[in-house]
Amino acid sequence: GLDAYNNKIYNIAEYYYDKALESEPSDKEFLYRRGMCKMHLGNKTGACDDWNKAKSLGSNSTIDALLEKYCK
């Protein structure tokens, strides 16, 4: 997922983050990155859902800033 994300192949990265979250549904980093993929692919609602779930697992400034900017 990370290689695809870094190469801006967001649909492939999202697929791998989906798979990763099947086995680790509470991984904040996977949720954050899948949210970023969704945002890049035009799925703002899905991105906000992922970021809100990540925040519920423990807030951090990056996720807070994304929620403030895109998910009001």
PASEBA-1860 file (N, C-alpha, C; in nm, 3 decimals):
! residues 72
1> GLDAYNNK> 0.080/-0.119/0.000/0.000/0.000/0.000/0.085/0.127/0.000 ~ 0.189/0.126/0.079/0.271/0.246/0.091/0.343/0.278/-0.039 ~ 0.394/0.175/-0.107/0.462/0.199/-0.235/0.365/0.261/-0.337 ~ 0.245/0.205/-0.346/0.145/0.259/-0.438/0.109/0.402/-0.400 ~ 0.091/0.425/-0.269/0.057/0.560/-0.221/0.168/0.659/-0.259 ~ 0.292/0.622/-0.232/0.404/0.711/-0.262/0.419/0.738/-0.411 ~ 0.372/0.644/-0.493/0.376/0.661/-0.638/0.246/0.719/-0.694 ~ 0.159/0.765/-0.603/0.033/0.830/-0.640/-0.061/0.739/-0.718
9> IYNIAEYY> -0.053/0.609/-0.691/-0.147/0.513/-0.749/-0.250/0.483/-0.639 ~ -0.338/0.579/-0.618/-0.424/0.579/-0.500/-0.527/0.467/-0.500 ~ -0.577/0.428/-0.617/-0.676/0.320/-0.617/-0.613/0.187/-0.574 ~ -0.491/0.162/-0.615/-0.421/0.040/-0.572/-0.385/0.050/-0.424 ~ -0.338/0.165/-0.381/-0.305/0.183/-0.240/-0.429/0.163/-0.153 ~ -0.543/0.217/-0.196/-0.666/0.200/-0.118/-0.701/0.052/-0.104 ~ -0.686/-0.023/-0.211/-0.712/-0.167/-0.208/-0.627/-0.234/-0.099 ~ -0.499/-0.203/-0.097/-0.410/-0.267/0.001/-0.440/-0.219/0.144
17> YDKALESE> -0.480/-0.095/0.160/-0.518/-0.049/0.294/-0.648/-0.115/0.339 ~ -0.741/-0.137/0.244/-0.862/-0.213/0.278/-0.824/-0.350/0.332 ~ -0.735/-0.419/0.260/-0.692/-0.553/0.301/-0.623/-0.548/0.438 ~ -0.537/-0.451/0.459/-0.467/-0.438/0.587/-0.564/-0.415/0.701 ~ -0.667/-0.333/0.675/-0.764/-0.302/0.780/-0.856/-0.420/0.810 ~ -0.867/-0.516/0.719/-0.944/-0.636/0.750/-0.880/-0.712/0.866 ~ -0.748/-0.713/0.870/-0.680/-0.784/0.979/-0.645/-0.695/1.097 ~ -0.635/-0.565/1.072/-0.602/-0.470/1.179/-0.696/-0.349/1.172
25> PSDKEFLY> -0.824/-0.368/1.207/-0.923/-0.261/1.188/-0.901/-0.136/1.274 ~ -0.816/-0.145/1.374/-0.793/-0.031/1.463/-0.658/0.035/1.440 ~ -0.599/0.015/1.323/-0.469/0.076/1.294/-0.491/0.219/1.242 ~ -0.453/0.315/1.324/-0.475/0.456/1.289/-0.402/0.496/1.162 ~ -0.281/0.447/1.144/-0.203/0.484/1.026/-0.269/0.433/0.898 ~ -0.320/0.310/0.900/-0.390/0.257/0.783/-0.516/0.339/0.754 ~ -0.590/0.374/0.859/-0.710/0.455/0.840/-0.676/0.593/0.783 ~ -0.574/0.653/0.837/-0.530/0.784/0.788/-0.493/0.777/0.640
33> RRGMCKMH> -0.410/0.678/0.605/-0.365/0.668/0.466/-0.477/0.629/0.371 ~ -0.565/0.539/0.414/-0.679/0.506/0.328/-0.766/0.629/0.308 ~ -0.782/0.708/0.412/-0.856/0.833/0.399/-0.790/0.927/0.299 ~ -0.658/0.934/0.302/-0.587/1.017/0.205/-0.610/0.966/0.063 ~ -0.607/0.835/0.045/-0.634/0.778/-0.088/-0.774/0.817/-0.134 ~ -0.870/0.800/-0.045/-1.008/0.832/-0.080/-1.021/0.979/-0.118 ~ -0.955/1.067/-0.044/-0.962/1.211/-0.075/-0.903/1.237/-0.213 ~ -0.789/1.178/-0.243/-0.726/1.197/-0.374/-0.814/1.142/-0.487
41> LGNKTGAC> -0.895/1.042/-0.456/-0.982/0.981/-0.557/-1.120/1.048/-0.563 ~ -1.139/1.153/-0.484/-1.263/1.230/-0.489/-1.373/1.181/-0.396 ~ -1.339/1.093/-0.303/-1.437/1.040/-0.208/-1.419/1.109/-0.073 ~ -1.464/1.232/-0.065/-1.446/1.312/0.057/-1.520/1.250/0.175 ~ -1.642/1.201/0.152/-1.719/1.142/0.261/-1.647/1.021/0.318 ~ -1.596/0.934/0.232/-1.522/0.817/0.278/-1.396/0.855/0.353 ~ -1.327/0.959/0.304/-1.207/1.007/0.371/-1.241/1.056/0.512 ~ -1.345/1.134/0.523/-1.384/1.187/0.654/-1.424/1.074/0.749
49> DDWNKAKS> -1.493/0.973/0.696/-1.529/0.857/0.779/-1.403/0.790/0.835 ~ -1.304/0.767/0.748/-1.181/0.703/0.794/-1.109/0.789/0.896 ~ -1.099/0.919/0.870/-1.029/1.007/0.963/-1.101/1.018/1.096 ~ -1.235/1.021/1.094/-1.310/1.024/1.220/-1.288/0.897/1.300 ~ -1.284/0.783/1.232/-1.257/0.658/1.302/-1.117/0.658/1.360 ~ -1.020/0.707/1.282/-0.883/0.716/1.332/-0.877/0.806/1.455 ~ -0.947/0.917/1.450/-0.947/1.010/1.564/-1.007/0.944/1.688 ~ -1.111/0.863/1.668/-1.174/0.796/1.783/-1.078/0.698/1.851
57> LGSNSTID> -0.974/0.655/1.778/-0.874/0.563/1.832/-0.759/0.637/1.901 ~ -0.760/0.768/1.889/-0.655/0.850/1.950/-0.619/0.963/1.857 ~ -0.641/1.082/1.902/-0.623/1.200/1.818/-0.475/1.229/1.791 ~ -0.450/1.290/1.677/-0.319/1.349/1.651/-0.338/1.474/1.567 ~ -0.240/1.559/1.561/-0.256/1.690/1.499/-0.281/1.681/1.349 ~ -0.224/1.582/1.281/-0.245/1.569/1.137/-0.390/1.534/1.107 ~ -0.442/1.435/1.177/-0.582/1.395/1.156/-0.676/1.508/1.197 ~ -0.648/1.573/1.308/-0.731/1.686/1.351/-0.734/1.795/1.245
65> ALLEKYCK> -0.621/1.825/1.186/-0.614/1.931/1.082/-0.693/1.891/0.959 ~ -0.684/1.765/0.916/-0.761/1.719/0.801/-0.910/1.725/0.827 ~ -0.951/1.683/0.946/-1.093/1.689/0.982/-1.142/1.834/0.983 ~ -1.064/1.921/1.038/-1.101/2.063/1.044/-1.112/2.123/0.904 ~ -1.022/2.087/0.815/-1.019/2.145/0.681/-1.126/2.088/0.590 ~ -1.149/1.958/0.594/-1.234/1.893/0.494/-1.366/1.838/0.545 ~ -1.382/1.823/0.675/-1.494/1.744/0.725/-1.584/1.821/0.822 ~ -1.606/1.945/0.797/-1.692/2.023/0.887/-1.838/1.991/0.865
END
